[in-house]
Amino acid sequence: MKQTEIIEASVEELNEKLAAFQKSYESARATHALSPLENPLSLRKQRRTIARIKTELTKRTLEQA
């Protein structure tokens, strides 16, 4: 997910995407613990996307205050 997509999304959409990405990341991490993933760098990409979404949500809550 690109940064521009994150900025354009609403807060509700970001919360939904955050939950989906976190669930996906946890399952991929568990799978990787049992047998190596074909592309282990995908874990890093997912983790960074989660961080981008969380950062944008925090930024928006601070702007409202």
N, CA, C and O atoms as a CHARMM CRD file, in Angstrom:
* protein
*
  260
    1    1 MET  N      0.84400  -1.16500   0.00000 PROA 1      0.00000
    2    1 MET  CA     0.00000   0.00000   0.00000 PROA 1      0.00000
    3    1 MET  C      0.89500   1.23600   0.00000 PROA 1      0.00000
    4    1 MET  O      1.80400   1.36700   0.82000 PROA 1      0.00000
    5    2 LYS  N      0.62100   2.12400  -0.92300 PROA 2      0.00000
    6    2 LYS  CA     1.44500   3.32400  -1.05600 PROA 2      0.00000
    7    2 LYS  C      1.02000   4.40200  -0.06400 PROA 2      0.00000
    8    2 LYS  O     -0.10600   4.41100   0.43400 PROA 2      0.00000
    9    3 GLN  N      1.94500   5.29700   0.20200 PROA 3      0.00000
   10    3 GLN  CA     1.68300   6.38300   1.15300 PROA 3      0.00000
   11    3 GLN  C      0.53200   7.26200   0.67700 PROA 3      0.00000
   12    3 GLN  O     -0.27400   7.71200   1.49200 PROA 3      0.00000
   13    4 THR  N      0.44100   7.51100  -0.62200 PROA 4      0.00000
   14    4 THR  CA    -0.64500   8.35000  -1.13700 PROA 4      0.00000
   15    4 THR  C     -2.00200   7.70300  -0.89300 PROA 4      0.00000
   16    4 THR  O     -2.97800   8.40000  -0.61600 PROA 4      0.00000
   17    5 GLU  N     -2.07400   6.37500  -0.99300 PROA 5      0.00000
   18    5 GLU  CA    -3.32300   5.67200  -0.72200 PROA 5      0.00000
   19    5 GLU  C     -3.69900   5.80200   0.74900 PROA 5      0.00000
   20    5 GLU  O     -4.87400   5.93200   1.09200 PROA 5      0.00000
   21    6 ILE  N     -2.69800   5.76600   1.60200 PROA 6      0.00000
   22    6 ILE  CA    -2.94800   5.87600   3.04000 PROA 6      0.00000
   23    6 ILE  C     -3.45600   7.27400   3.37400 PROA 6      0.00000
   24    6 ILE  O     -4.38800   7.42100   4.16400 PROA 6      0.00000
   25    7 ILE  N     -2.85600   8.29400   2.78600 PROA 7      0.00000
   26    7 ILE  CA    -3.25200   9.67900   3.06500 PROA 7      0.00000
   27    7 ILE  C     -4.67400   9.95100   2.57500 PROA 7      0.00000
   28    7 ILE  O     -5.42100  10.67800   3.22900 PROA 7      0.00000
   29    8 GLU  N     -5.05300   9.38100   1.44300 PROA 8      0.00000
   30    8 GLU  CA    -6.37200   9.63000   0.86400 PROA 8      0.00000
   31    8 GLU  C     -7.48400   8.84800   1.53900 PROA 8      0.00000
   32    8 GLU  O     -8.65400   9.20000   1.38400 PROA 8      0.00000
   33    9 ALA  N     -7.16100   7.80500   2.27800 PROA 9      0.00000
   34    9 ALA  CA    -8.17500   6.95600   2.89800 PROA 9      0.00000
   35    9 ALA  C     -8.76700   7.63600   4.12900 PROA 9      0.00000
   36    9 ALA  O     -8.12800   8.47300   4.76600 PROA 9      0.00000
   37   10 SER  N     -9.99900   7.25700   4.44800 PROA 10     0.00000
   38   10 SER  CA   -10.65000   7.80000   5.63600 PROA 10     0.00000
   39   10 SER  C    -10.16700   7.03900   6.87100 PROA 10     0.00000
   40   10 SER  O     -9.49400   6.01400   6.76300 PROA 10     0.00000
   41   11 VAL  N    -10.51700   7.54800   8.02100 PROA 11     0.00000
   42   11 VAL  CA   -10.08700   6.92500   9.27400 PROA 11     0.00000
   43   11 VAL  C    -10.68500   5.51800   9.40900 PROA 11     0.00000
   44   11 VAL  O    -10.00900   4.59100   9.85300 PROA 11     0.00000
   45   12 GLU  N    -11.94300   5.37000   9.02700 PROA 12     0.00000
   46   12 GLU  CA   -12.59400   4.06600   9.11600 PROA 12     0.00000
   47   12 GLU  C    -11.90200   3.05500   8.20100 PROA 12     0.00000
   48   12 GLU  O    -11.66100   1.91300   8.59000 PROA 12     0.00000
   49   13 GLU  N    -11.58700   3.49400   6.97700 PROA 13     0.00000
   50   13 GLU  CA   -10.89600   2.60700   6.03800 PROA 13     0.00000
   51   13 GLU  C     -9.52300   2.22200   6.57300 PROA 13     0.00000
   52   13 GLU  O     -9.10000   1.07300   6.44100 PROA 13     0.00000
   53   14 LEU  N     -8.82400   3.18400   7.17900 PROA 14     0.00000
   54   14 LEU  CA    -7.50000   2.90100   7.72700 PROA 14     0.00000
   55   14 LEU  C     -7.57900   1.89600   8.86400 PROA 14     0.00000
   56   14 LEU  O     -6.73500   1.00600   8.96700 PROA 14     0.00000
   57   15 ASN  N     -8.58600   2.03100   9.71800 PROA 15     0.00000
   58   15 ASN  CA    -8.74400   1.07600  10.81500 PROA 15     0.00000
   59   15 ASN  C     -9.01900  -0.32700  10.29100 PROA 15     0.00000
   60   15 ASN  O     -8.49500  -1.30500  10.82400 PROA 15     0.00000
   61   16 GLU  N     -9.84300  -0.43000   9.24600 PROA 16     0.00000
   62   16 GLU  CA   -10.13900  -1.73000   8.65000 PROA 16     0.00000
   63   16 GLU  C     -8.88800  -2.33600   8.01600 PROA 16     0.00000
   64   16 GLU  O     -8.60100  -3.51900   8.20000 PROA 16     0.00000
   65   17 LYS  N     -8.14800  -1.52100   7.27100 PROA 17     0.00000
   66   17 LYS  CA    -6.94500  -2.01100   6.61200 PROA 17     0.00000
   67   17 LYS  C     -5.87800  -2.39200   7.63500 PROA 17     0.00000
   68   17 LYS  O     -5.14200  -3.36000   7.43800 PROA 17     0.00000
   69   18 LEU  N     -5.79300  -1.63600   8.72200 PROA 18     0.00000
   70   18 LEU  CA    -4.83200  -1.94600   9.76900 PROA 18     0.00000
   71   18 LEU  C     -5.12900  -3.31600  10.37000 PROA 18     0.00000
   72   18 LEU  O     -4.21800  -4.12200  10.55700 PROA 18     0.00000
   73   19 ALA  N     -6.37800  -3.58000  10.66800 PROA 19     0.00000
   74   19 ALA  CA    -6.75600  -4.87600  11.23000 PROA 19     0.00000
   75   19 ALA  C     -6.43900  -6.00200  10.25400 PROA 19     0.00000
   76   19 ALA  O     -5.94400  -7.05700  10.65000 PROA 19     0.00000
   77   20 ALA  N     -6.72600  -5.77200   8.98100 PROA 20     0.00000
   78   20 ALA  CA    -6.46300  -6.79900   7.97000 PROA 20     0.00000
   79   20 ALA  C     -4.96800  -7.05600   7.81100 PROA 20     0.00000
   80   20 ALA  O     -4.53700  -8.20600   7.72600 PROA 20     0.00000
   81   21 PHE  N     -4.18400  -5.99000   7.77000 PROA 21     0.00000
   82   21 PHE  CA    -2.73700  -6.15000   7.62200 PROA 21     0.00000
   83   21 PHE  C     -2.12600  -6.82000   8.85000 PROA 21     0.00000
   84   21 PHE  O     -1.22000  -7.64300   8.71400 PROA 21     0.00000
   85   22 GLN  N     -2.60400  -6.48400  10.03400 PROA 22     0.00000
   86   22 GLN  CA    -2.07200  -7.10000  11.24400 PROA 22     0.00000
   87   22 GLN  C     -2.37600  -8.59000  11.28400 PROA 22     0.00000
   88   22 GLN  O     -1.52700  -9.39500  11.66700 PROA 22     0.00000
   89   23 LYS  N     -3.59300  -8.95200  10.88600 PROA 23     0.00000
   90   23 LYS  CA    -3.96700 -10.36100  10.86000 PROA 23     0.00000
   91   23 LYS  C     -3.12300 -11.11700   9.82600 PROA 23     0.00000
   92   23 LYS  O     -2.64700 -12.22100  10.09200 PROA 23     0.00000
   93   24 SER  N     -2.94800 -10.52400   8.67100 PROA 24     0.00000
   94   24 SER  CA    -2.13600 -11.12400   7.61500 PROA 24     0.00000
   95   24 SER  C     -0.68600 -11.28100   8.05300 PROA 24     0.00000
   96   24 SER  O     -0.05900 -12.30900   7.79400 PROA 24     0.00000
   97   25 TYR  N     -0.15500 -10.25200   8.72100 PROA 25     0.00000
   98   25 TYR  CA     1.23100 -10.28200   9.18200 PROA 25     0.00000
   99   25 TYR  C      1.43900 -11.38000  10.22100 PROA 25     0.00000
  100   25 TYR  O      2.42500 -12.11500  10.16200 PROA 25     0.00000
  101   26 GLU  N      0.52000 -11.49100  11.16400 PROA 26     0.00000
  102   26 GLU  CA     0.65600 -12.51300  12.20000 PROA 26     0.00000
  103   26 GLU  C      0.60800 -13.92000  11.61600 PROA 26     0.00000
  104   26 GLU  O      1.37300 -14.78900  12.03200 PROA 26     0.00000
  105   27 SER  N     -0.27600 -14.14900  10.66600 PROA 27     0.00000
  106   27 SER  CA    -0.35600 -15.48300  10.06000 PROA 27     0.00000
  107   27 SER  C      0.88100 -15.77800   9.21900 PROA 27     0.00000
  108   27 SER  O      1.36200 -16.91100   9.20700 PROA 27     0.00000
  109   28 ALA  N      1.40200 -14.77500   8.51700 PROA 28     0.00000
  110   28 ALA  CA     2.61200 -14.97400   7.72300 PROA 28     0.00000
  111   28 ALA  C      3.80700 -15.23800   8.63700 PROA 28     0.00000
  112   28 ALA  O      4.67000 -16.05600   8.31800 PROA 28     0.00000
  113   29 ARG  N      3.85400 -14.54900   9.76000 PROA 29     0.00000
  114   29 ARG  CA     4.95600 -14.74900  10.70300 PROA 29     0.00000
  115   29 ARG  C      4.90900 -16.15000  11.31000 PROA 29     0.00000
  116   29 ARG  O      5.94700 -16.78600  11.49000 PROA 29     0.00000
  117   30 ALA  N      3.71000 -16.62600  11.62200 PROA 30     0.00000
  118   30 ALA  CA     3.56300 -17.97700  12.17100 PROA 30     0.00000
  119   30 ALA  C      3.94200 -19.01800  11.12400 PROA 30     0.00000
  120   30 ALA  O      4.59500 -20.01300  11.43900 PROA 30     0.00000
  121   31 THR  N      3.53600 -18.79000   9.89300 PROA 31     0.00000
  122   31 THR  CA     3.88500 -19.69900   8.80800 PROA 31     0.00000
  123   31 THR  C      5.38900 -19.72500   8.60500 PROA 31     0.00000
  124   31 THR  O      5.96900 -20.78800   8.38400 PROA 31     0.00000
  125   32 HSD  N      6.02100 -18.56800   8.67800 PROA 32     0.00000
  126   32 HSD  CA     7.46300 -18.46700   8.47600 PROA 32     0.00000
  127   32 HSD  C      8.23100 -19.17300   9.59700 PROA 32     0.00000
  128   32 HSD  O      9.33500 -19.67100   9.37300 PROA 32     0.00000
  129   33 ALA  N      7.65900 -19.21800  10.78600 PROA 33     0.00000
  130   33 ALA  CA     8.31300 -19.90100  11.90100 PROA 33     0.00000
  131   33 ALA  C      8.34900 -21.40400  11.67800 PROA 33     0.00000
  132   33 ALA  O      9.29100 -22.07600  12.09900 PROA 33     0.00000
  133   34 LEU  N      7.33200 -21.92900  11.02000 PROA 34     0.00000
  134   34 LEU  CA     7.26500 -23.37500  10.77900 PROA 34     0.00000
  135   34 LEU  C      8.03800 -23.79300   9.54100 PROA 34     0.00000
  136   34 LEU  O      8.79900 -24.76100   9.57000 PROA 34     0.00000
  137   35 SER  N      7.84200 -23.06800   8.46700 PROA 35     0.00000
  138   35 SER  CA     8.57300 -23.36000   7.23000 PROA 35     0.00000
  139   35 SER  C      8.87800 -22.02900   6.55500 PROA 35     0.00000
  140   35 SER  O      8.02500 -21.14100   6.52800 PROA 35     0.00000
  141   36 PRO  N     10.07200 -21.88000   6.01300 PROA 36     0.00000
  142   36 PRO  CA    10.46500 -20.59100   5.44500 PROA 36     0.00000
  143   36 PRO  C      9.52900 -20.12900   4.32700 PROA 36     0.00000
  144   36 PRO  O      9.08300 -20.92200   3.49800 PROA 36     0.00000
  145   37 LEU  N      9.24700 -18.83200   4.33000 PROA 37     0.00000
  146   37 LEU  CA     8.44600 -18.25300   3.25800 PROA 37     0.00000
  147   37 LEU  C      9.28600 -18.16200   1.98700 PROA 37     0.00000
  148   37 LEU  O     10.51400 -18.09900   2.04100 PROA 37     0.00000
  149   38 GLU  N      8.61000 -18.15600   0.85900 PROA 38     0.00000
  150   38 GLU  CA     9.31500 -18.01600  -0.40800 PROA 38     0.00000
  151   38 GLU  C      9.99900 -16.65400  -0.48900 PROA 38     0.00000
  152   38 GLU  O     11.11400 -16.53500  -0.99800 PROA 38     0.00000
  153   39 ASN  N      9.31600 -15.63000   0.02100 PROA 39     0.00000
  154   39 ASN  CA     9.88100 -14.27900   0.02700 PROA 39     0.00000
  155   39 ASN  C      9.81400 -13.71700   1.45100 PROA 39     0.00000
  156   39 ASN  O      8.82600 -13.07800   1.81200 PROA 39     0.00000
  157   40 PRO  N     10.84300 -13.94500   2.25800 PROA 40     0.00000
  158   40 PRO  CA    10.78800 -13.47900   3.64000 PROA 40     0.00000
  159   40 PRO  C     10.79100 -11.95600   3.77600 PROA 40     0.00000
  160   40 PRO  O     10.44400 -11.43500   4.83600 PROA 40     0.00000
  161   41 LEU  N     11.17700 -11.23400   2.72000 PROA 41     0.00000
  162   41 LEU  CA    11.14800  -9.77000   2.78500 PROA 41     0.00000
  163   41 LEU  C      9.72300  -9.23400   2.79300 PROA 41     0.00000
  164   41 LEU  O      9.50000  -8.06400   3.10300 PROA 41     0.00000
  165   42 SER  N      8.75900 -10.08400   2.45500 PROA 42     0.00000
  166   42 SER  CA     7.36500  -9.64100   2.50600 PROA 42     0.00000
  167   42 SER  C      6.94900  -9.32300   3.94300 PROA 42     0.00000
  168   42 SER  O      6.07300  -8.48700   4.16600 PROA 42     0.00000
  169   43 LEU  N      7.58000  -9.99100   4.92200 PROA 43     0.00000
  170   43 LEU  CA     7.28600  -9.68200   6.32400 PROA 43     0.00000
  171   43 LEU  C      7.68400  -8.24300   6.64100 PROA 43     0.00000
  172   43 LEU  O      6.94600  -7.52600   7.31700 PROA 43     0.00000
  173   44 ARG  N      8.84000  -7.82500   6.15900 PROA 44     0.00000
  174   44 ARG  CA     9.30200  -6.45300   6.39000 PROA 44     0.00000
  175   44 ARG  C      8.35400  -5.45900   5.73600 PROA 44     0.00000
  176   44 ARG  O      8.02000  -4.42900   6.32200 PROA 44     0.00000
  177   45 LYS  N      7.92300  -5.77200   4.52000 PROA 45     0.00000
  178   45 LYS  CA     7.02300  -4.87700   3.79500 PROA 45     0.00000
  179   45 LYS  C      5.70300  -4.72400   4.54000 PROA 45     0.00000
  180   45 LYS  O      5.17900  -3.61700   4.65900 PROA 45     0.00000
  181   46 GLN  N      5.16700  -5.83200   5.04000 PROA 46     0.00000
  182   46 GLN  CA     3.91100  -5.77700   5.79000 PROA 46     0.00000
  183   46 GLN  C      4.07400  -4.99700   7.08500 PROA 46     0.00000
  184   46 GLN  O      3.20200  -4.21000   7.45400 PROA 46     0.00000
  185   47 ARG  N      5.18200  -5.21200   7.76900 PROA 47     0.00000
  186   47 ARG  CA     5.43500  -4.52000   9.03000 PROA 47     0.00000
  187   47 ARG  C      5.53800  -3.01300   8.81100 PROA 47     0.00000
  188   47 ARG  O      5.02600  -2.23100   9.61200 PROA 47     0.00000
  189   48 ARG  N      6.19000  -2.61100   7.74100 PROA 48     0.00000
  190   48 ARG  CA     6.33500  -1.19100   7.44400 PROA 48     0.00000
  191   48 ARG  C      5.00800  -0.56000   7.01400 PROA 48     0.00000
  192   48 ARG  O      4.74200   0.60000   7.33100 PROA 48     0.00000
  193   49 THR  N      4.19200  -1.30400   6.30600 PROA 49     0.00000
  194   49 THR  CA     2.87000  -0.79700   5.92300 PROA 49     0.00000
  195   49 THR  C      2.01600  -0.57000   7.16300 PROA 49     0.00000
  196   49 THR  O      1.31100   0.43400   7.26300 PROA 49     0.00000
  197   50 ILE  N      2.08000  -1.50400   8.10400 PROA 50     0.00000
  198   50 ILE  CA     1.34900  -1.34900   9.36700 PROA 50     0.00000
  199   50 ILE  C      1.82000  -0.09000  10.08300 PROA 50     0.00000
  200   50 ILE  O      1.00700   0.66000  10.62400 PROA 50     0.00000
  201   51 ALA  N      3.12200   0.14300  10.09000 PROA 51     0.00000
  202   51 ALA  CA     3.66700   1.33300  10.74600 PROA 51     0.00000
  203   51 ALA  C      3.20200   2.60800  10.05200 PROA 51     0.00000
  204   51 ALA  O      2.89500   3.59700  10.71800 PROA 51     0.00000
  205   52 ARG  N      3.14900   2.59700   8.72700 PROA 52     0.00000
  206   52 ARG  CA     2.67800   3.77600   7.99000 PROA 52     0.00000
  207   52 ARG  C      1.22400   4.09900   8.34500 PROA 52     0.00000
  208   52 ARG  O      0.87000   5.26000   8.55200 PROA 52     0.00000
  209   53 ILE  N      0.39800   3.07100   8.41300 PROA 53     0.00000
  210   53 ILE  CA    -1.01800   3.27100   8.73600 PROA 53     0.00000
  211   53 ILE  C     -1.15400   3.80300  10.15500 PROA 53     0.00000
  212   53 ILE  O     -1.91200   4.74300  10.39400 PROA 53     0.00000
  213   54 LYS  N     -0.42800   3.21300  11.09900 PROA 54     0.00000
  214   54 LYS  CA    -0.50000   3.67000  12.49000 PROA 54     0.00000
  215   54 LYS  C     -0.02500   5.11400  12.61200 PROA 54     0.00000
  216   54 LYS  O     -0.60400   5.89400  13.36800 PROA 54     0.00000
  217   55 THR  N      1.01200   5.47200  11.88300 PROA 55     0.00000
  218   55 THR  CA     1.52900   6.83500  11.91700 PROA 55     0.00000
  219   55 THR  C      0.49100   7.82000  11.40800 PROA 55     0.00000
  220   55 THR  O      0.29300   8.88000  12.00200 PROA 55     0.00000
  221   56 GLU  N     -0.16700   7.47800  10.31700 PROA 56     0.00000
  222   56 GLU  CA    -1.19500   8.36000   9.76100 PROA 56     0.00000
  223   56 GLU  C     -2.37500   8.50000  10.72500 PROA 56     0.00000
  224   56 GLU  O     -2.91100   9.59600  10.88400 PROA 56     0.00000
  225   57 LEU  N     -2.78300   7.41000  11.36700 PROA 57     0.00000
  226   57 LEU  CA    -3.87500   7.48800  12.33200 PROA 57     0.00000
  227   57 LEU  C     -3.50200   8.36900  13.51800 PROA 57     0.00000
  228   57 LEU  O     -4.32400   9.15700  13.98600 PROA 57     0.00000
  229   58 THR  N     -2.27500   8.24500  14.00600 PROA 58     0.00000
  230   58 THR  CA    -1.81100   9.07700  15.10800 PROA 58     0.00000
  231   58 THR  C     -1.76100  10.53000  14.70300 PROA 58     0.00000
  232   58 THR  O     -2.14900  11.40900  15.47200 PROA 58     0.00000
  233   59 LYS  N     -1.28900  10.78700  13.50300 PROA 59     0.00000
  234   59 LYS  CA    -1.22200  12.15300  12.99000 PROA 59     0.00000
  235   59 LYS  C     -2.60400  12.78400  12.93300 PROA 59     0.00000
  236   59 LYS  O     -2.77300  13.94900  13.29300 PROA 59     0.00000
  237   60 ARG  N     -3.58100  12.02700  12.48600 PROA 60     0.00000
  238   60 ARG  CA    -4.94100  12.55900  12.37200 PROA 60     0.00000
  239   60 ARG  C     -5.56700  12.80600  13.74400 PROA 60     0.00000
  240   60 ARG  O     -6.29600  13.78400  13.91400 PROA 60     0.00000
  241   61 THR  N     -5.30000  11.94700  14.71800 PROA 61     0.00000
  242   61 THR  CA    -5.86000  12.16800  16.05900 PROA 61     0.00000
  243   61 THR  C     -5.21800  13.38700  16.70900 PROA 61     0.00000
  244   61 THR  O     -5.88800  14.11100  17.44600 PROA 61     0.00000
  245   62 LEU  N     -3.94600  13.62800  16.45600 PROA 62     0.00000
  246   62 LEU  CA    -3.28500  14.79200  17.02600 PROA 62     0.00000
  247   62 LEU  C     -3.76400  16.08400  16.36900 PROA 62     0.00000
  248   62 LEU  O     -3.79400  17.12700  17.02200 PROA 62     0.00000
  249   63 GLU  N     -4.13400  16.03500  15.10200 PROA 63     0.00000
  250   63 GLU  CA    -4.64600  17.21500  14.41900 PROA 63     0.00000
  251   63 GLU  C     -6.01100  17.61300  14.96200 PROA 63     0.00000
  252   63 GLU  O     -6.34300  18.79800  15.00300 PROA 63     0.00000
  253   64 GLN  N     -6.79800  16.63400  15.37800 PROA 64     0.00000
  254   64 GLN  CA    -8.14000  16.92300  15.89800 PROA 64     0.00000
  255   64 GLN  C     -8.09200  17.55100  17.27900 PROA 64     0.00000
  256   64 GLN  O     -8.98400  18.31300  17.65100 PROA 64     0.00000
  257   65 ALA  N     -7.06500  17.23800  18.03200 PROA 65     0.00000
  258   65 ALA  CA    -6.98100  17.72900  19.41700 PROA 65     0.00000
  259   65 ALA  C     -6.57000  19.17500  19.50000 PROA 65     0.00000
  260   65 ALA  O     -6.45800  19.72300  20.59700 PROA 65     0.00000
